[in-house]
Amino acid sequence: MTFLCDITIISELARPQLNAGVLIWIQNSYSIKNRVITLEEIFYG
């Protein structure tokens, strides 16, 4: 199954200690996609 991630998930992956629920979700995900808007939020704040 493919999932569309938003900035909340991406920013959680950048944290030193990940949320256990997010970590389990990522490990069980087959494919993850991003929107261009999400990437712009990361780069430009």
N, C-alpha and C positions, 0 to 999 in steps of 0.2 A: 504494500500500500504506500502511496506517495502522500506526503504531508507538506503543506505550505506553512513555513515558520514565520513568525513576526519577530520584532526586535526584542521582545521579552525573552524568548527562548535563546536567541543568538547571544544576548548580553549575559544570560545565565551561564552559557558555556564558557565565557571569558572570565568568570569568577574563580578565585583560587579554590573555593570549596563549593562544589555544585550541590544544588538541591537534589535529594535522593530521587524524588519523583521524576524530575527532568532527566536525570542520568539514566534511569530505567527506561523511560520513554525513548530516548535517543538510541540506546542499545538495541531496542526492539523495533526500531524504524528501518524499513528497507530503503526508502528514498526520501530525501528532504529537499525542498525547493525554497528559494528566497524570491521576494519581489525586489524590483529595482528600488522602490521606495525604502525598503528595509536597509538595503546597502547604503543609500544616501543618508539615512538616519545615523548609521554607524560612522560614516566618514565626516559628516557635517554637524552632527550633534542634534 
